[in-house]
Amino acid sequence: MRKNVIKCYLILMMALIGGEVDAQNLVPNPGFETTIGTPTTAGLWSLAQPWLGLNGTADLYVRNQTNLPVAPCDVINIPSNVAGYCDERNGGKNYMGLQFDLLNDYREYISIPLAIPLVAGGVYRLEFYTQLADSARFACNSLGMLLSNNIPTQPGTGAITFTPQLESTMQITDTNNWTLVTGMYQAFGGENYVTLGIFRDDNDPALQKTNYGTRASNCASIDNSAYYFFDDVVVRKVDVTINILGDTIICPNESTILIADCNVPYWWSDSNAPNDTLSLASFIQITPSFPTTYYLNTDFGTDSVRVLIVNPPSFDLGPNIPICEGDTLLIDATTPDGILYTWSTGDSIPIIGVSDTGTYVVTVENLGCSRTDSITIPSFLENPEIFLGEDSLYCFFYNDSLTLDAGDALSYLWTPTLETSREITVLYPAVYTVEITRTNGCRRYASLEVDEICEPTIFVPNAFTPDGDGINDLFRAYVNNAPAFNFKIINRRGQQIFYTENPTEGWDGTYEGQDAPIGVYVYRINYQGFDSEGIKVKKKKLGTFTLLR
């Protein structure tokens, strides 16, 4: 059975804390907003009841103070005052100022009784905001909050050297913005007072300070001290943190470490003996042989995790085999429980294609558990390439033909003709592909593109009769293999009376809406095409024709 527990004492920055719940702030009058009068001089901390001053004279600052006194040390207005310029936080109207003479061990403190005492074992969030005064000669660290069962006793005006539960480790130097000082504290119980100030004397090596030199606020006590404003003091109970961190999925015969993320006393147990203490350490190293639940127990609750054992993936790359020369072999490591694939080639996919001899290794991982297999390609099977010739230009319009030969093989299949012979005769332009199978089982593919290129031909008649009888009513050029073309007709006056770039269009024998006169006309044709070598050429054709009616 459980016999001992570990106490976790934590002071954590707020950025690292989660799981808090909204709860009552146990500090009455946390922003010094409630007062029993308006201060007109410095040192009137007592107006912000129930705050208490110790042997120093803390200063209460108020917005838009009236009846400002002549004495410069008594200018306690917000935002401009004897110590500099400082707005209150969050639309409030008051804040407090404390002086710390770091050369003569002078300290000012303010203290307040909590609404209720802290509960033993309870976890509390502590915080206050502070800002360095413009006129302060010194900046320092060690601004802190002390929680105590009774109001502490200050030796004269010197330092109270109790250890505060919350303390700034970094020097607070910002004179333009409020700085949050915060942390977590687990109470011993009965703490009933909060005191703010510096709890180190001038000779304490942990008290770090920066001397900015002479100041000129006309208030000597501020000009020679570290002077800080304070606002929004919080002591708030929060939820405890009980978490188990660590890997909960392991491979057979492997170990894992579970870590306690906890801010209260705890002890470990497992599902084999949930009421017995397994460990009091901050972590446990375990090697379960079957799925097991582990518990992190506290007086405030329990967290648990189930550690599962996952078998590595199951797959087989197959036997070592040669491949045909020029081929690509697909190596398949696919397995239903495979998540991550790592090949010796650098690939990270289940199936890879390889075309070279050698050994190929893959590791397949499943939730952290992995298996490795390999396959070797020892040699190539002979599989020479097929040569069908160079891509060719022909003019099938003039009855050209081409014979393609795939060479020796066991079988053949041509596309798009679907012929199965060694040779085929090509009679039209296309991409011709052949698949051959050799006696050793190797296959090869080859392709040849055959394009048709014919020299352009143009026929132009020498006369036409646009008389509306449906015979020879249009004068046009008959064009083959000319991708670019224009056709113009000119009368005896040199006027262009017809123009087209469409080889199917012709002249109907009219000009400007009237029948053109009988007679001889000139035509000119510009066209482009390809010669027998496939070279683009530009040509023209001139001639005359007769219009008859």
C-alpha positions in Angstrom: 0.0 0.0 0.0 1.0 3.7 -0.4 3.2 4.8 2.5 5.1 7.9 1.3 4.5 10.8 -1.1 6.7 13.4 -2.8 5.9 17.1 -2.3 6.5 19.2 -5.5 7.2 22.9 -4.7 6.9 24.8 -7.9 7.4 28.5 -8.9 6.5 28.6 -12.6 6.1 31.4 -15.1 2.6 31.8 -16.3 3.5 30.9 -19.9 4.2 27.4 -18.7 1.0 26.9 -16.7 -2.3 25.5 -18.0 -5.4 24.2 -16.4 -6.2 27.1 -14.2 -9.8 27.9 -13.3 -11.3 31.3 -12.6 -11.4 31.7 -8.8 -11.8 34.5 -6.3 -8.8 36.8 -5.9 -8.0 36.5 -2.2 -6.4 40.0 -2.1 -8.9 42.7 -1.1 -8.6 46.0 -2.9 -5.9 44.6 -5.2 -5.6 47.8 -7.3 -5.8 50.3 -4.5 -9.0 51.6 -6.0 -11.0 51.7 -2.7 -10.0 54.6 -0.5 -11.4 56.4 2.6 -10.2 59.7 1.3 -8.2 61.6 -1.3 -4.4 61.9 -0.5 -2.9 65.3 -0.9 0.6 64.5 0.2 3.0 61.6 -0.1 3.1 58.7 2.4 -0.7 58.3 2.7 -0.8 54.5 2.0 -3.3 54.2 4.9 -6.1 55.6 2.8 -6.2 52.4 0.7 -7.6 50.2 3.4 -7.2 47.4 4.3 -3.6 47.8 3.1 -1.0 48.3 5.9 2.3 50.0 5.8 5.2 48.8 7.9 8.0 51.2 9.1 8.3 53.1 5.7 6.0 55.6 4.1 4.6 54.1 1.0 2.9 56.5 -1.4 -0.7 56.3 -2.8 -1.1 57.9 -6.3 -4.4 59.0 -7.6 -5.6 60.3 -11.0 -6.3 64.0 -11.5 -5.2 64.9 -8.0 -6.5 68.4 -6.9 -4.9 70.9 -4.5 -1.4 69.9 -5.5 1.0 70.9 -2.7 4.1 73.0 -3.2 6.5 70.4 -1.9 7.8 68.4 -4.9 7.9 65.1 -3.0 4.1 65.4 -2.5 3.1 65.5 -6.2 1.2 62.2 -6.3 -0.9 62.8 -9.4 -1.6 60.2 -12.1 -0.1 60.1 -14.7 2.5 62.9 -14.2 4.0 63.0 -10.7 7.1 63.5 -8.7 8.5 60.1 -9.8 7.8 60.6 -13.5 5.0 59.7 -15.9 3.0 56.5 -15.3 -0.6 55.6 -16.3 -2.5 53.2 -14.1 -3.4 49.7 -15.5 -6.7 48.6 -17.0 -8.5 51.9 -16.6 -8.1 52.1 -12.9 -7.5 55.3 -10.9 -4.9 54.5 -8.3 -1.6 52.7 -7.7 1.0 52.5 -5.0 4.7 53.6 -5.0 7.5 52.0 -2.8 11.0 53.4 -2.3 14.1 51.3 -1.8 17.3 53.0 -0.9 19.9 50.4 -2.0 22.8 52.3 -0.5 21.5 52.7 3.0 19.3 49.6 3.5 16.1 51.6 3.5 13.0 49.6 2.5 9.3 50.3 2.2 6.7 47.5 2.4 2.9 47.3 2.1 1.0 44.4 3.6 -2.7 43.2 3.5 -4.7 40.4 5.2 -6.1 37.9 2.7 -9.9 37.4 2.4 -9.4 33.8 3.7 -6.2 32.0 4.8 -4.6 29.7 2.2 -5.4 26.0 2.3 -2.7 23.5 3.0 -1.7 21.7 -0.2 -3.6 24.2 -2.3 -1.9 25.6 -5.4 -2.2 29.3 -5.9 -1.2 31.8 -8.6 0.7 34.8 -7.3 1.1 38.0 -9.3 1.6 41.7 -9.2 2.4 44.4 -11.8 5.3 46.9 -11.3 6.9 49.7 -13.2 10.2 51.5 -12.6 9.7 55.3 -12.0 11.4 57.7 -14.5 13.1 59.6 -11.7 14.6 56.5 -9.9 18.3 56.4 -9.7 18.5 52.6 -9.5 16.8 49.6 -11.2 17.0 46.2 -9.5 15.7 42.7 -9.3 14.3 40.8 -6.3 10.9 42.6 -6.1 8.8 40.0 -4.4 5.7 38.8 -2.6 5.8 37.3 0.9 3.0 35.1 2.1 2.9 34.6 5.9 0.6 33.6 8.7 1.1 37.0 10.5 2.1 40.4 9.4 5.9 40.4 9.3 8.0 42.6 11.6 10.4 45.1 9.9 13.6 45.9 11.7 13.4 49.7 11.8 13.4 50.8 8.2 15.7 48.0 7.1 15.1 44.9 4.9 12.8 42.0 6.0 15.0 39.1 5.1 12.4 36.4 4.9 12.4 34.3 1.7 9.4 35.4 -0.4 7.4 32.8 -2.3 7.5 35.0 -5.5 10.5 37.1 -6.6 11.6 38.7 -9.8 15.0 37.2 -10.9 15.5 39.7 -13.7 16.0 43.4 -13.2 12.9 45.4 -13.9 14.0 48.4 -16.0 10.9 49.3 -18.0 9.7 52.9 -17.3 7.0 52.9 -20.0 5.1 49.6 -19.4 3.9 47.6 -16.5 5.8 44.4 -15.9 4.0 41.2 -14.7 5.8 39.3 -11.9 4.0 35.9 -11.5 4.5 32.4 -10.3 2.8 29.3 -8.6 2.9 28.4 -4.9 1.6 25.4 -3.0 0.5 26.5 0.4 1.6 25.0 3.8 -1.7 26.3 5.1 -2.8 29.2 7.2 -0.9 31.9 5.2 -3.0 35.0 5.8 -0.9 38.0 4.9 0.6 39.3 1.6 3.5 41.7 1.8 5.2 43.4 -1.2 8.7 44.8 -1.3 12.4 43.7 -1.6 13.3 41.0 0.9 17.1 41.2 0.6 19.5 43.7 2.2 22.0 45.8 0.3 24.8 43.2 0.7 22.9 40.2 -0.6 24.8 39.0 -3.7 21.5 38.0 -5.3 20.3 41.6 -5.2 21.3 42.9 -8.6 21.1 46.7 -9.3 21.9 49.2 -12.0 22.9 52.8 -11.1 21.6 55.3 -13.7 23.4 58.2 -11.9 22.0 61.5 -10.7 18.3 62.3 -11.1 16.5 65.6 -10.9 13.0 65.2 -9.7 13.7 67.7 -6.8 12.7 64.9 -4.4 16.0 63.6 -3.0 14.7 60.4 -1.6 13.5 59.2 -5.0 16.5 60.6 -6.9 18.8 58.4 -4.8 16.7 55.2 -4.7 15.1 52.4 -6.6 11.5 53.6 -6.8 8.7 51.3 -8.2 5.0 51.6 -8.7 2.8 48.6 -7.9 -0.7 47.6 -9.1 -3.2 44.7 -9.4 -2.0 42.2 -6.8 -3.4 38.7 -7.1 -3.5 35.5 -5.0 -5.8 33.1 -6.7 -6.4 29.4 -6.2 -5.9 27.3 -9.3 -6.4 23.7 -10.5 -3.6 21.3 -9.8 -1.6 19.8 -12.7 -1.6 16.0 -12.9 -0.2 14.7 -16.2 1.8 11.7 -17.4 4.2 12.4 -20.2 6.1 9.9 -22.4 5.7 7.3 -25.2 2.8 5.0 -24.7 3.3 2.8 -27.8 6.3 0.5 -27.8 7.7 -2.4 -29.7 8.0 -5.9 -28.2 10.8 -6.1 -25.6 11.4 -2.3 -25.7 11.3 0.1 -22.8 9.7 3.5 -22.4 10.0 6.3 -19.8 6.9 7.8 -18.2 7.4 11.3 -16.6 5.3 12.9 -13.9 4.2 16.4 -14.8 2.7 17.3 -11.4 2.5 20.2 -9.0 1.2 18.3 -6.0 2.5 15.1 -4.1 2.1 11.9 -6.1 2.9 8.2 -6.3 3.0 5.7 -9.2 1.0 2.4 -9.6 -0.1 0.1 -12.4 -3.0 -2.1 -13.3 -1.3 -5.2 -11.9 -1.5 -3.7 -8.4 -3.3 -0.3 -8.6 -3.3 0.2 -4.8 0.4 -0.5 -4.3 3.2 2.1 -4.7 5.2 1.3 -7.8 7.5 4.3 -7.4 7.9 7.7 -5.9 10.4 9.0 -8.5 9.7 11.7 -11.0 9.9 9.2 -13.8 9.6 5.4 -14.2 11.3 3.2 -16.9 9.0 0.3 -17.8 9.3 -2.8 -20.1 5.8 -4.4 -20.1 5.3 -7.7 -21.9 1.6 -7.0 -22.4 -0.6 -3.9 -22.5 -0.6 -2.3 -19.1 -2.2 0.8 -17.5 -0.1 3.1 -15.4 -1.5 5.6 -12.8 -0.1 8.9 -11.4 -2.0 9.2 -8.1 -2.4 12.3 -6.0 -4.7 13.4 -3.1 -6.4 15.7 -5.7 -7.0 13.2 -8.5 -5.4 10.6 -10.8 -4.1 10.5 -14.4 -3.5 7.3 -16.3 -2.1 6.0 -19.6 -2.3 2.6 -21.2 1.0 1.5 -22.7 0.4 -0.6 -25.9 2.8 -3.1 -27.6 2.7 -2.9 -31.3 4.2 -5.5 -33.6 6.4 -4.3 -36.5 5.0 -4.4 -40.0 5.0 -7.6 -42.0 6.1 -7.6 -45.7 8.4 -9.4 -48.1 10.3 -7.9 -51.0 10.6 -11.4 -52.6 13.7 -13.3 -54.0 16.7 -11.9 -55.6 16.2 -11.8 -59.4 17.9 -10.5 -62.5 16.1 -7.9 -64.7 16.0 -7.4 -68.4 18.5 -4.9 -69.7 16.8 -1.5 -70.1 13.8 -2.5 -68.0 12.6 -1.0 -64.7 11.7 -3.4 -61.8 9.0 -2.3 -59.3 9.9 -3.3 -55.8 6.8 -3.4 -53.5 7.0 -3.0 -49.7 3.4 -2.2 -49.3 1.9 -3.4 -46.0 -1.4 -2.5 -44.4 0.3 -1.4 -41.1 3.1 0.5 -42.8 3.2 4.2 -42.0 6.7 5.4 -42.8 8.9 3.9 -45.6 12.7 4.6 -45.8 14.6 3.2 -48.8 18.4 3.1 -49.3 17.7 5.1 -52.4 16.3 8.0 -50.4 12.7 7.3 -51.5 9.9 7.3 -48.9 7.0 5.6 -50.8 5.8 2.0 -50.6 6.8 1.1 -54.2 9.9 2.1 -56.1 11.2 1.5 -59.6 14.8 0.4 -60.1 16.8 -0.2 -63.3 20.3 -1.0 -62.1 22.0 -3.9 -60.4 22.6 -3.8 -56.6 21.0 -4.4 -53.3 18.0 -2.3 -52.2 17.0 -2.0 -48.6 13.8 -0.6 -47.0 12.7 0.0 -43.4 9.0 0.2 -42.8 7.8 1.7 -39.6 4.5 1.3 -37.8 3.9 3.7 -34.8 7.6 3.6 -34.0 8.1 -0.2 -34.6 10.0 -1.1 -37.8 11.1 -4.1 -39.9 13.8 -4.1 -42.6 14.1 -6.2 -45.7 16.3 -6.2 -48.8 16.4 -7.5 -52.4 19.4 -7.9 -54.7 19.4 -7.5 -58.5 22.5 -9.6 -59.5 22.7 -9.1 -63.2 20.9 -8.1 -66.5 19.2 -10.4 -69.1 20.3 -9.5 -72.6 17.7 -7.2 -74.2 19.2 -5.0 -76.9 17.2 -2.0 -78.2 15.0 -2.1 -81.3 15.9 0.4 -84.1 13.0 1.2 -86.4 14.9 4.1 -88.0 14.7 7.8 -87.7 11.5 9.7 -87.6 10.6 10.2 -91.3 8.8 12.5 -93.7 6.9 11.1 -96.6 4.2 12.2 -99.0 1.6 9.4 -99.2 -0.4 11.7 -101.4 2.0 10.6 -104.2 1.9 6.9 -103.2 5.0 6.8 -101.1 5.4 3.8 -98.7 7.7 2.8 -95.8 8.6 -0.6 -94.5 9.4 -1.0 -90.7 11.4 -4.0 -89.5 11.5 -4.9 -85.7 14.3 -7.5 -86.0 14.5 -11.1 -84.5 12.1 -11.9 -81.7 9.6 -14.5 -80.4 6.5 -12.4 -81.0 5.4 -8.9 -82.2 2.5 -6.5 -81.8 2.3 -3.3 -83.7 0.1 -0.3 -83.0 -2.0 1.2 -84.3 -2.2 -1.5 -87.0 -2.4 -4.5 -84.6 -0.2 -6.5 -87.0 1.8 -9.3 -85.5 4.5 -9.7 -88.2 8.2 -8.8 -88.0 7.7 -6.2 -90.8 4.9 -3.8 -91.7 4.3 -1.4 -94.6 3.3 2.1 -93.6 0.8 3.8 -95.9 -0.4 6.8 -93.8 1.2 9.2 -91.2 1.0 8.1 -87.5 3.2 7.1 -84.5 4.0 3.4 -85.0 4.9 1.4 -81.9 6.0 -2.3 -81.7 6.2 -4.5 -78.7 8.5 -7.6 -79.1 9.0 -10.5 -76.8 12.4 -12.3 -76.8 13.0 -15.9 -76.1 14.4 -15.1 -72.6 11.1 -13.4 -71.7 12.4 -9.8 -72.0 10.2 -7.3 -73.7 11.2 -4.2 -75.6 9.2 -1.3 -77.1 10.2 1.1 -79.9 8.3 3.9 -81.7 8.7 5.8 -84.9 6.8 8.9 -85.9 6.0 9.2 -89.6 4.8 12.6 -90.8 3.4 13.4 -94.2 5.1 16.3 -96.0 4.1 17.0 -99.6 5.2 19.9 -101.8 2.4 22.4 -102.5 0.4 22.2 -105.7 -1.8 25.0 -107.1 -4.0 24.9 -110.2 -5.6 28.1 -111.6 -8.0 28.0 -114.6 -7.6 30.5 -117.5 -11.2 31.6 -117.7 -14.6 31.5 -116.0 -18.3 32.5 -116.8 -20.1 34.1 -113.9 -23.5 33.9 -115.6 -25.5 32.3 -112.8 -25.9 28.9 -114.5 -24.2 27.1 -111.7 -21.3 26.0 -113.9 -17.9 27.7 -113.6 -19.5 30.7 -111.9 -16.5 31.3 -109.5 -12.9 32.0 -110.3 -10.7 30.3 -107.6 -7.3 28.6 -107.0 -7.2 24.9 -106.3 -4.6 24.4 -103.5 -3.0 21.3 -101.9 -0.4 21.2 -99.0 -0.2 25.0 -98.6 -0.8 25.9 -94.9 -0.4 29.7 -95.7 -2.1 31.2 -98.7 -3.4 34.5 -100.0 -5.1 35.2 -103.4 -5.7 38.6 -105.0 -7.2 39.7 -108.4 -6.3 43.0 -110.2 -8.1 44.7 -113.1 -6.6 46.5 -116.0 -6.5 49.8 -114.1 -4.3 48.1 -111.4 -7.1 48.0 -108.8 -7.4 45.1 -106.4 -10.9 43.9 -106.9 -10.8 40.6 -104.8 -8.7 39.2 -101.9 -8.9 36.1 -99.8 -6.8 33.9 -97.5 -9.2 31.0 -97.7 -8.3 28.5 -100.5 -12.0 27.5 -100.8 -13.2 31.0 -101.6 -13.4 32.5 -105.1 -14.4 35.6 -107.1 -18.0 35.9 -108.3 -17.2 38.4 -111.1 -18.5 41.5 -109.4 -16.8 44.7 -108.1 -18.4 47.2 -105.8 -21.8 45.6 -106.3 -21.7 45.7 -110.1 -20.8 43.0 -112.7 -17.2 43.4 -113.8 -16.7 43.9 -117.5 -15.7 41.1 -119.8 -11.9 41.0 -120.3 -8.5 39.9 -119.1 -7.6 40.1 -115.4 -4.4 39.5 -113.4 -4.1 37.2 -110.3 -1.3 36.9 -107.8 -1.0 34.0 -105.3 1.4 34.0 -102.3 1.7 30.7 -100.4 4.0 28.7 -98.1 4.6 25.0 -97.8 7.3 22.4 -97.3 9.7 21.0 -99.9 10.6 17.3 -100.1 13.2 17.7 -97.4 10.6 19.1 -95.0 12.0 22.7 -95.2 9.5 25.5 -95.2 9.5 27.5 -98.4 7.7 30.7 -99.6 6.5 30.9 -103.2 4.3 33.0 -105.5 2.3 32.4 -108.7 1.3 35.1 -111.2 -1.0 34.8 -114.2 -4.0 36.1 -116.2 -7.5 34.8 -116.9 -10.5 35.9 -118.9 -13.9 36.7 -117.6 -16.6 35.6 -120.2 -20.4 36.0 -120.0 
